Amino acid sequence: MIPSRVEETLPELVPFMRAAQARRPDDGTWCEAWTVRDVLIHQTGNAEELARVLQAFLEGTPVPTRGFEREQPYRRMPDSDLWPAFLNNCEKLTEVAAAAARHLSPDTEIMWTGRTVTAPFFAEHMREELILHRWDLTGDDRTAVQALNEPWMTEHSVVSVGRPLLERGRTGLDLGPDGRIECRLRTPGTDDVVVSADTDGGTIRLATPEGPATIESDAAVRVLLLWGRRPADPTRWHSAAGPETLRQVRTLLGGY
């Protein structure tokens, strides 16, 4: 049984678990090259690392964020041990996030993967991971679309995660010394997400709608695009930008 405090902090945990447990560990997913088991391993490592970094900061001994090497111990685990490890790590993250809420100002800056974030980021980021990777398991079911449509998902993806999301994709672009790409991802009734890249780096921001959109879609699809994913129904997004621009945008938004 999942403690109520964990469900309150991570309300997307139970839907994620149900989706994962309804499938075989070796089933494929919408995340290329990952099975259901790979997704669970990734989530177990995410919960551990978010808790580890925040706990170390609380103790006054900050640590750098580890990369995907944090997942290796879980890859050696049998499925019977992996699920308890995942739930234990989520519970630990909940406890550390609660301690941070008690002892830190909400705007306290903490290092995470080469940038600063605030204390509330840690639980919120795990929530985003649960939503995104549940979609990897289920595709566009009602629960996934409703969660992806939440405005905080767009804001978190842009403000808290956006620049690292662009780095892998930017290296795949052949822009040349003076090349530059800028695109507007538009959901009617909301701010545009403006993404740009040149040889010096990439930027992502929210901005008032202006001029033509590069891609127009609902909010859920826009979040998927930011993370390098595509909806099962391609008619949910629209563009008049042309194939060359769309190829560049898709390369830039390669996700993880």
DRENBA-766663 format. One line per 10 residues: their letters; for each residue y, x, z of N, C-alpha, C. Coordinates in Angstrom, 2 decimals, decimal comma. Layout:
a = Y/X/Z/Y/X/Z/Y/X/Z | ...;
% end
This chain:
mipsrveetl = -1,19/0,84/0,00/0,00/0,00/0,00/1,25/0,88/0,00 | 2,22/0,53/-0,82/3,45/1,31/-0,92/4,42/0,84/0,16 | 4,95/1,75/0,98/5,92/1,35/2,01/7,12/0,65/1,39 | 7,67/-0,33/2,11/8,78/-1,12/1,59/9,99/-0,26/1,30 | 10,23/0,79/2,11/11,40/1,64/1,88/11,30/2,38/0,55 | 10,05/2,69/0,13/9,86/3,36/-1,15/10,15/2,39/-2,29 | 9,65/1,17/-2,19/9,91/0,17/-3,22/11,40/-0,17/-3,31 | 12,09/-0,16/-2,17/13,53/-0,45/-2,19/14,31/0,67/-2,87 | 13,91/1,90/-2,64/14,60/3,04/-3,24/14,23/3,22/-4,70 | 12,95/2,98/-5,02/12,44/3,15/-6,38/11,82/1,83/-6,85;
pelvpfmraa = 12,64/0,83/-7,15/12,08/-0,48/-7,52/11,27/-0,46/-8,82 | 11,41/0,58/-9,60/10,66/0,68/-10,86/9,28/1,32/-10,66 | 8,97/1,72/-9,43/7,70/2,42/-9,19/6,49/1,52/-9,44 | 6,49/0,33/-8,89/5,34/-0,56/-9,04/5,11/-0,95/-10,50 | 6,16/-1,35/-11,26/5,92/-1,64/-12,68/5,34/-0,44/-13,45 | 5,81/0,76/-13,11/5,26/1,95/-13,77/3,78/2,11/-13,43 | 3,45/1,97/-12,14/2,05/2,15/-11,72/1,14/1,13/-12,39 | 1,58/-0,12/-12,43/0,75/-1,15/-13,05/0,49/-0,85/-14,52 | 1,53/-0,39/-15,21/1,37/-0,06/-16,62/0,40/1,10/-16,80 | 0,52/2,13/-15,96/-0,35/3,30/-16,09/-1,79/2,96/-15,73;
qarrpddgtw = -1,97/2,17/-14,68/-3,33/1,87/-14,22/-4,03/0,86/-15,12 | -3,28/0,19/-15,98/-3,89/-0,74/-16,93/-4,43/-0,02/-18,16 | -4,26/1,30/-18,21/-4,68/2,08/-19,37/-5,62/3,20/-18,95 | -6,36/3,72/-19,89/-7,20/4,87/-19,63/-6,34/6,12/-19,51 | -6,72/7,08/-18,67/-5,94/8,31/-18,56/-5,80/9,05/-19,88 | -6,79/8,92/-20,76/-6,72/9,65/-22,03/-6,14/8,82/-23,17 | -5,62/7,63/-22,88/-4,94/6,84/-23,90/-3,68/7,56/-24,38 | -3,36/7,37/-25,64/-2,11/7,91/-26,18/-0,91/7,12/-25,70 | 0,27/7,67/-25,92/1,52/7,00/-25,52/2,56/7,16/-26,63 | 3,70/6,52/-26,42/4,81/6,65/-27,37/5,50/8,02/-27,27;
ceawtvrdvl = 5,22/8,76/-26,22/5,75/10,12/-26,09/4,79/11,05/-26,81 | 5,24/11,63/-27,92/4,35/12,41/-28,78/3,64/13,52/-28,00 | 2,34/13,63/-28,23/1,48/14,67/-27,66/1,17/14,46/-26,19 | 1,59/13,36/-25,59/1,28/13,07/-24,19/0,35/11,88/-24,09 | -0,67/12,02/-23,27/-1,52/10,90/-22,89/-0,95/10,25/-21,63 | -1,60/9,17/-21,19/-1,19/8,52/-19,94/-1,28/9,51/-18,78 | -2,33/10,30/-18,76/-2,47/11,30/-17,69/-1,33/12,31/-17,73 | -0,94/12,74/-18,91/0,18/13,69/-19,02/1,46/13,08/-18,46 | 1,69/11,81/-18,75/2,88/11,13/-18,22/2,84/11,12/-16,70 | 1,68/10,80/-16,13/1,56/10,76/-14,67/1,76/12,15/-14,06;
ihqtgnaeel = 1,22/13,17/-14,70/1,44/14,54/-14,23/2,93/14,87/-14,23 | 3,60/14,52/-15,31/5,04/14,77/-15,42/5,80/14,05/-14,30 | 5,46/12,81/-14,04/6,16/12,05/-13,01/5,88/12,62/-11,62 | 4,68/13,09/-11,40/4,35/13,69/-10,10/5,18/14,95/-9,88 | 5,30/15,76/-10,93/6,15/16,95/-10,83/7,61/16,61/-10,68 | 8,08/15,56/-11,36/9,47/15,14/-11,23/9,80/14,79/-9,78 | 8,96/13,93/-9,19/9,22/13,50/-7,81/9,22/14,67/-6,85 | 8,27/15,59/-7,05/8,21/16,77/-6,17/9,48/17,61/-6,30 | 9,90/17,88/-7,53/11,01/18,79/-7,74/12,33/18,19/-7,26 | 12,53/16,90/-7,52/13,75/16,24/-7,04/13,83/16,31/-5,52;
arvlqafleg = 12,71/16,06/-4,85/12,70/16,13/-3,39/12,89/17,56/-2,90 | 12,25/18,52/-3,56/12,33/19,93/-3,13/13,74/20,47/-3,20 | 14,42/20,19/-4,33/15,78/20,71/-4,51/16,75/20,06/-3,53 | 16,64/18,75/-3,35/17,54/18,05/-2,43/17,27/18,45/-0,99 | 16,00/18,59/-0,61/15,64/19,01/0,74/16,18/20,40/1,04 | 16,03/21,31/0,10/16,51/22,68/0,31/18,03/22,69/0,50 | 18,74/21,87/-0,26/20,19/21,80/-0,09/20,54/21,26/1,29 | 19,84/20,24/1,73/20,10/19,69/3,06/19,87/20,72/4,16 | 18,90/21,60/3,94/18,58/22,62/4,94/19,47/23,84/4,84 | 20,40/23,84/3,88/21,32/24,96/3,73/20,74/26,16/3,02;
tpvptrgfer = 19,62/25,96/2,30/18,98/27,05/1,56/18,70/26,59/0,14 | 19,75/26,39/-0,68/19,56/25,85/-2,03/18,58/26,68/-2,86 | 17,83/25,99/-3,70/16,86/26,64/-4,58/17,15/26,23/-6,02 | 16,84/27,09/-7,00/17,00/26,70/-8,40/15,94/25,69/-8,80 | 16,25/24,90/-9,82/15,29/23,93/-10,33/14,23/24,64/-11,17 | 12,98/24,32/-10,88/11,89/24,87/-11,69/11,73/24,05/-12,97 | 11,16/24,67/-13,97/10,87/23,97/-15,22/9,52/23,29/-15,17 | 8,93/23,12/-16,34/7,66/22,38/-16,41/6,50/23,12/-15,76 | 6,71/24,37/-15,32/5,64/25,06/-14,60/5,28/24,33/-13,31 | 6,20/23,49/-12,83/5,92/22,74/-11,60/4,77/21,75/-11,80;
eqpyrrmpds = 4,43/21,46/-13,04/3,37/20,50/-13,31/1,98/21,12/-13,29 | 1,89/22,44/-13,35/0,59/23,08/-13,51/-0,42/22,75/-12,40 | -0,03/22,74/-11,11/-1,02/22,39/-10,09/-1,61/21,00/-10,29 | -0,79/20,08/-10,81/-1,28/18,72/-11,00/-2,20/18,61/-12,20 | -2,06/19,50/-13,16/-2,96/19,49/-14,31/-4,38/19,88/-13,91 | -4,50/20,60/-12,81/-5,82/21,01/-12,34/-6,47/19,96/-11,44 | -5,73/18,92/-11,09/-6,25/17,90/-10,18/-7,09/16,87/-10,92 | -8,15/16,38/-10,29/-8,84/15,21/-10,85/-7,98/13,97/-10,67 | -8,24/12,96/-11,45/-7,43/11,73/-11,38/-7,44/11,14/-9,98 | -8,56/11,27/-9,27/-8,66/10,69/-7,93/-7,68/11,32/-6,95;
dlwpaflnnc = -7,29/12,58/-7,19/-6,31/13,25/-6,33/-4,89/13,13/-6,87 | -4,78/12,92/-8,18/-3,46/12,89/-8,80/-2,65/11,68/-8,34 | -3,27/10,52/-8,30/-2,53/9,33/-7,89/-1,98/9,45/-6,46 | -2,79/9,87/-5,46/-2,22/10,05/-4,12/-1,09/11,08/-4,09 | -1,22/12,15/-4,89/-0,15/13,16/-4,93/1,14/12,55/-5,47 | 1,02/11,76/-6,53/2,19/11,09/-7,09/2,87/10,19/-6,06 | 2,11/9,37/-5,38/2,69/8,45/-4,41/3,27/9,20/-3,21 | 2,59/10,25/-2,76/3,13/11,05/-1,67/4,46/11,69/-2,05 | 4,56/12,18/-3,28/5,80/12,81/-3,72/6,93/11,79/-3,83 | 6,62/10,58/-4,29/7,64/9,52/-4,35/8,11/9,15/-2,94;
ekltevaaaa = 7,16/9,09/-2,01/7,54/8,77/-0,63/8,41/9,89/-0,03 | 8,05/11,14/-0,32/8,85/12,26/0,17/10,26/12,21/-0,42 | 10,37/11,92/-1,70/11,68/11,82/-2,33/12,51/10,72/-1,67 | 11,88/9,60/-1,37/12,58/8,50/-0,71/13,12/8,95/0,65 | 12,31/9,67/1,41/12,74/10,14/2,73/13,90/11,11/2,63 | 13,80/12,05/1,68/14,87/13,05/1,53/16,15/12,39/1,04 | 16,04/11,43/0,11/17,23/10,72/-0,39/17,90/9,95/0,73 | 17,11/9,36/1,62/17,69/8,63/2,76/18,41/9,60/3,70 | 17,82/10,76/3,93/18,47/11,77/4,77/19,78/12,25/4,14 | 19,76/12,44/2,82/20,98/12,86/2,12/22,07/11,80/2,23;
arhlspdtei = 21,68/10,53/2,16/22,66/9,44/2,28/23,29/9,43/3,67 | 22,52/9,83/4,67/23,05/9,86/6,04/23,94/11,06/6,30 | 23,62/12,19/5,70/24,26/13,44/6,10/25,21/14,04/5,07 | 25,22/13,52/3,84/26,08/14,09/2,80/27,04/13,04/2,27 | 28,22/13,49/1,90/29,14/12,62/1,18/28,54/12,31/-0,19 | 28,75/11,08/-0,71/28,17/10,74/-2,02/28,65/11,64/-3,16 | 29,80/12,31/-2,98/30,30/13,17/-4,05/30,01/14,66/-3,82 | 29,13/14,96/-2,86/28,71/16,34/-2,64/28,05/16,88/-3,89 | 28,45/18,06/-4,32/27,91/18,64/-5,54/26,70/19,52/-5,24 | 25,64/19,30/-6,00/24,37/20,00/-5,82/23,91/20,50/-7,19;
mwtgrtvtap = 23,40/21,70/-7,24/22,92/22,25/-8,52/21,58/21,64/-8,91 | 21,49/21,25/-10,19/20,23/20,74/-10,75/20,19/21,14/-12,22 | 19,19/21,90/-12,59/18,99/22,39/-13,96/20,28/22,90/-14,59 | 20,94/23,81/-13,91/22,09/24,50/-14,47/23,38/23,72/-14,48 | 23,44/22,60/-13,78/24,68/21,83/-13,70/24,78/21,22/-12,32 | 25,94/20,67/-11,99/26,09/20,03/-10,69/25,93/18,52/-10,83 | 25,25/17,95/-9,86/25,09/16,51/-9,75/25,44/16,12/-8,32 | 25,51/14,83/-8,05/25,79/14,38/-6,70/24,51/13,91/-6,02 | 24,57/13,74/-4,71/23,37/13,40/-3,94/22,67/12,13/-4,43 | 23,39/11,04/-4,77/22,68/9,84/-5,24/21,91/10,04/-6,54;
ffaehmreel = 22,24/11,11/-7,29/21,56/11,38/-8,55/20,04/11,45/-8,39 | 19,57/12,01/-7,29/18,16/12,38/-7,19/17,23/11,16/-7,21 | 17,53/10,16/-6,42/16,70/8,94/-6,48/16,95/8,19/-7,79 | 18,21/8,17/-8,23/18,53/7,44/-9,46/17,83/8,08/-10,66 | 17,75/9,39/-10,66/17,09/10,04/-11,79/15,59/9,72/-11,81 | 14,99/9,65/-10,65/13,58/9,28/-10,62/13,40/7,86/-11,13 | 14,33/6,99/-10,80/14,27/5,62/-11,32/14,34/5,63/-12,86 | 15,24/6,43/-13,40/15,34/6,50/-14,86/14,04/7,03/-15,47 | 13,47/8,05/-14,85/12,21/8,59/-15,35/11,11/7,54/-15,33 | 11,06/6,73/-14,30/10,05/5,68/-14,21/10,24/4,64/-15,31;
ilhrwdltgd = 11,48/4,29/-15,59/11,76/3,31/-16,65/11,41/3,89/-18,02 | 11,91/5,07/-18,29/11,71/5,67/-19,61/10,22/5,89/-19,89 | 9,51/6,46/-18,92/8,12/6,79/-19,17/7,21/5,57/-19,06 | 7,66/4,51/-18,40/6,91/3,27/-18,51/6,99/2,76/-19,95 | 8,17/2,88/-20,56/8,28/2,50/-21,98/7,33/3,33/-22,83 | 7,16/4,61/-22,51/6,22/5,44/-23,24/4,81/4,85/-23,20 | 4,50/4,16/-22,11/3,17/3,57/-21,97/3,06/2,21/-22,65 | 4,10/1,40/-22,55/4,01/0,00/-22,97/4,71/-0,31/-24,27 | 5,67/0,52/-24,67/6,52/0,14/-25,78/7,49/-0,96/-25,36 | 7,90/-1,77/-26,32/9,00/-2,70/-26,10/8,57/-4,03/-25,47;
drtavqalne = 7,93/-3,97/-24,30/7,65/-5,25/-23,64/8,89/-5,72/-22,89 | 8,84/-6,92/-22,35/10,03/-7,51/-21,74/10,55/-6,69/-20,57 | 9,64/-6,21/-19,72/10,06/-5,41/-18,56/10,78/-4,15/-19,00 | 10,25/-3,47/-20,01/10,88/-2,23/-20,48/12,26/-2,50/-21,06 | 12,38/-3,51/-21,90/13,66/-3,80/-22,54/14,71/-4,20/-21,51 | 14,33/-5,03/-20,54/15,28/-5,44/-19,51/15,78/-4,24/-18,72 | 14,87/-3,34/-18,35/15,27/-2,17/-17,56/16,15/-1,22/-18,38 | 15,78/-0,98/-19,63/16,57/-0,09/-20,48/17,95/-0,65/-20,78 | 18,07/-1,97/-20,76/19,36/-2,62/-21,03/20,35/-2,50/-19,90 | 19,89/-2,14/-18,71/20,80/-2,07/-17,56/21,91/-1,05/-17,83;
pwmtehsvvs = 23,19/-1,43/-17,58/24,30/-0,51/-17,87/24,18/0,85/-17,19 | 23,61/0,87/-15,98/23,51/2,17/-15,29/22,60/3,14/-16,02 | 21,64/2,61/-16,81/20,76/3,50/-17,56/21,53/4,28/-18,61 | 22,46/3,60/-19,30/23,29/4,30/-20,28/24,19/5,31/-19,58 | 24,83/4,88/-18,50/25,76/5,78/-17,80/25,03/7,01/-17,27 | 23,87/6,82/-16,67/23,12/7,96/-16,14/22,70/8,91/-17,26 | 22,24/8,33/-18,37/21,80/9,16/-19,49/22,94/9,98/-20,07 | 24,14/9,41/-20,11/25,29/10,10/-20,70/25,93/11,05/-19,70 | 26,27/10,54/-18,53/27,07/11,31/-17,57/26,24/12,33/-16,81 | 25,05/11,94/-16,37/24,25/12,80/-15,50/23,27/13,69/-16,25;
vgrpllergr = 22,81/13,26/-17,41/21,75/13,99/-18,11/22,15/14,43/-19,51 | 23,23/13,89/-20,03/23,53/14,00/-21,44/23,53/15,38/-22,05 | 24,26/16,32/-21,48/24,38/17,62/-22,13/23,05/18,37/-22,24 | 22,23/18,41/-21,18/20,92/19,04/-21,35/20,06/18,35/-22,41 | 20,22/17,04/-22,56/19,45/16,32/-23,57/19,76/16,83/-24,98 | 20,98/17,32/-25,20/21,38/17,74/-26,54/20,92/19,15/-26,90 | 20,63/19,97/-25,90/20,45/21,39/-26,17/19,26/21,68/-27,07 | 18,13/21,05/-26,81/16,96/21,33/-27,64/17,20/20,88/-29,07 | 17,79/19,69/-29,22/18,04/19,18/-30,56/19,08/20,00/-31,31 | 20,09/20,47/-30,59/21,16/21,23/-31,24/20,63/22,51/-31,87;
tgldlgpdgr = 19,65/23,13/-31,23/19,11/24,37/-31,78/18,33/24,13/-33,08 | 17,94/22,88/-33,33/17,24/22,56/-34,56/18,15/22,23/-35,73 | 19,46/22,18/-35,48/20,42/21,88/-36,54/20,88/23,17/-37,22 | 20,98/23,14/-38,52/21,49/24,29/-39,26/22,95/23,99/-39,63 | 23,84/24,16/-38,64/25,24/23,78/-38,84/26,07/24,89/-39,47 | 25,61/26,12/-39,39/26,41/27,22/-39,91/27,56/27,54/-38,96 | 28,33/28,59/-39,25/29,39/29,03/-38,33/30,50/28,02/-38,15 | 30,77/27,19/-39,15/31,87/26,23/-39,05/31,39/24,78/-39,09 | 30,10/24,57/-39,01/29,57/23,21/-39,10/29,75/22,42/-37,81 | 29,84/21,12/-37,97/30,00/20,25/-36,82/29,47/18,87/-37,17;
iecrlrtpgt = 28,89/18,20/-36,18/28,45/16,83/-36,36/28,98/16,00/-35,20 | 29,43/14,80/-35,51/29,85/13,86/-34,46/29,34/12,48/-34,85 | 28,80/11,76/-33,90/28,31/10,41/-34,18/28,68/9,48/-33,04 | 28,80/8,20/-33,40/29,10/7,15/-32,43/27,91/6,19/-32,38 | 27,35/6,06/-31,20/26,28/5,10/-30,97/26,91/3,89/-30,30 | 26,83/2,75/-30,95/27,60/1,59/-30,50/26,69/0,43/-30,11 | 27,00/-0,14/-28,97/26,44/-1,42/-28,55/27,61/-2,36/-28,38 | 27,68/-3,45/-29,14/28,84/-4,35/-29,06/29,13/-4,79/-27,63 | 30,44/-4,76/-27,31/30,87/-5,18/-25,99/30,86/-4,09/-24,94 | 30,51/-2,87/-25,33/30,49/-1,75/-24,39/31,21/-0,55/-25,00;
ddvvvsadtd = 31,44/0,48/-24,18/31,97/1,73/-24,71/30,97/2,36/-25,68 | 31,49/3,08/-26,66/30,63/3,89/-27,53/30,09/5,08/-26,76 | 28,93/5,56/-27,16/28,47/6,88/-26,75/28,78/7,82/-27,92 | 29,64/8,80/-27,66/30,06/9,74/-28,70/29,35/11,07/-28,46 | 28,61/11,51/-29,45/27,83/12,74/-29,36/28,31/13,70/-30,44 | 28,53/14,95/-30,07/28,96/15,93/-31,06/28,27/17,26/-30,80 | 28,22/18,09/-31,84/27,60/19,42/-31,70/28,19/20,35/-32,73 | 28,36/21,61/-32,35/28,72/22,68/-33,27/28,02/23,94/-32,79 | 28,39/25,08/-33,34/27,69/26,31/-32,99/27,92/26,72/-31,54 | 28,97/26,20/-30,92/29,29/26,58/-29,55/28,63/25,69/-28,50;
ggtirlatpe = 28,13/24,54/-28,89/27,51/23,67/-27,91/27,56/22,21/-28,31 | 27,14/21,35/-27,39/27,14/19,92/-27,64/27,89/19,18/-26,55 | 28,44/18,04/-26,90/29,13/17,21/-25,92/28,66/15,76/-26,08 | 28,74/15,02/-24,99/28,38/13,61/-25,00/29,30/12,91/-24,01 | 29,82/11,76/-24,40/30,77/11,05/-23,55/30,80/9,57/-23,91 | 31,35/8,79/-23,00/31,63/7,39/-23,26/33,07/7,27/-23,72 | 33,32/6,43/-24,72/34,68/6,31/-25,28/34,88/4,90/-25,81 | 36,15/4,49/-25,86/36,50/3,20/-26,43/36,06/3,13/-27,89 | 35,46/2,03/-28,31/35,04/1,92/-29,73/36,20/2,14/-30,68 | 35,93/2,93/-31,71/36,99/3,30/-32,66/36,33/3,65/-33,99;
gpatiesdaa = 36,82/3,09/-35,07/36,27/3,40/-36,38/34,85/2,90/-36,54 | 34,19/3,35/-37,61/32,82/2,88/-37,86/31,81/3,52/-36,91 | 30,79/2,77/-36,58/29,69/3,31/-35,78/28,73/4,07/-36,69 | 28,15/5,12/-36,17/27,09/5,81/-36,89/25,79/5,01/-36,81 | 25,50/4,54/-35,61/24,35/3,66/-35,39/24,79/2,56/-34,43 | 24,48/1,32/-34,77/24,74/0,19/-33,88/23,41/-0,41/-33,45 | 23,30/-0,74/-32,17/22,04/-1,26/-31,65/22,29/-1,98/-30,33 | 21,25/-2,56/-29,77/21,35/-3,07/-28,41/21,31/-1,89/-27,45 | 21,65/-2,15/-26,18/21,76/-1,07/-25,19/20,43/-0,38/-24,96 | 19,33/-1,14/-24,96/18,02/-0,54/-24,71/17,66/0,46/-25,80;
vrvlllwgrr = 17,89/0,10/-27,05/17,61/1,02/-28,15/18,48/2,26/-28,05 | 19,73/2,08/-27,68/20,63/3,24/-27,57/20,11/4,24/-26,54 | 19,63/3,76/-25,41/19,05/4,67/-24,42/17,83/5,38/-25,00 | 16,99/4,64/-25,69/15,82/5,27/-26,30/16,23/6,36/-27,29 | 17,25/6,09/-28,11/17,72/7,08/-29,07/18,22/8,34/-28,37 | 18,93/8,17/-27,26/19,46/9,32/-26,53/18,32/10,22/-26,02 | 17,19/9,61/-25,72/16,05/10,36/-25,21/15,05/10,73/-26,31 | 15,48/10,63/-27,56/14,63/11,07/-28,65/13,50/10,13/-28,99 | 13,67/8,85/-28,67/12,62/7,88/-28,92/13,11/6,81/-29,89 | 12,19/5,99/-30,38/12,52/4,96/-31,36/11,89/3,64/-30,93;
padptrwhsa = 12,56/2,53/-31,09/11,94/1,25/-30,77/10,84/0,93/-31,77 | 9,89/0,12/-31,33/8,80/-0,26/-32,23/9,33/-1,05/-33,42 | 10,38/-1,82/-33,20/10,99/-2,63/-34,26/12,25/-1,93/-34,76 | 12,22/-1,29/-35,93/13,38/-0,54/-36,41/14,55/-1,42/-36,81 | 14,34/-2,73/-36,94/15,47/-3,60/-37,30/16,41/-3,83/-36,13 | 16,09/-3,27/-34,97/16,99/-3,40/-33,81/18,15/-2,42/-33,87 | 18,14/-1,50/-34,82/19,31/-0,63/-35,01/19,75/-0,69/-36,47 | 21,04/-0,40/-36,69/21,65/-0,56/-38,01/22,59/0,62/-38,26 | 22,68/1,04/-39,53/23,56/2,16/-39,87/23,92/2,13/-41,34 | 25,16/2,53/-41,62/25,60/2,75/-43,00/25,99/4,21/-43,20;
agpetlrqvr = 25,54/5,09/-42,30/25,98/6,48/-42,33/25,31/7,31/-43,41 | 24,17/6,87/-43,90/23,47/7,63/-44,94/22,38/8,50/-44,36 | 21,37/8,83/-45,17/20,18/9,54/-44,66/20,46/10,94/-44,14 | 21,38/11,68/-44,74/21,63/13,05/-44,27/22,22/13,03/-42,86 | 23,20/12,16/-42,64/23,78/12,05/-41,30/22,75/11,57/-40,29 | 21,95/10,58/-40,67/20,93/10,07/-39,76/19,90/11,14/-39,43 | 19,53/11,96/-40,40/18,60/13,06/-40,10/19,20/14,02/-39,09 | 20,48/14,33/-39,25/21,13/15,23/-38,29/21,19/14,61/-36,90 | 21,52/13,33/-36,84/21,60/12,65/-35,55/20,23/12,63/-34,87 | 19,20/12,34/-35,64/17,86/12,29/-35,06/17,42/13,66/-34,58;
tllggy = 17,80/14,71/-35,31/17,48/16,06/-34,87/18,21/16,39/-33,58 | 19,49/16,07/-33,52/20,29/16,36/-32,33/19,75/15,59/-31,13 | 19,40/14,34/-31,34/18,87/13,52/-30,24/17,35/13,65/-30,20 | 16,90/14,87/-30,02/15,46/15,12/-30,00/14,81/14,78/-28,69 | 15,60/14,70/-27,60/15,05/14,37/-26,30/14,16/15,47/-25,75 | 13,40/15,10/-24,72/12,48/16,04/-24,08/11,07/15,74/-24,57;
% end
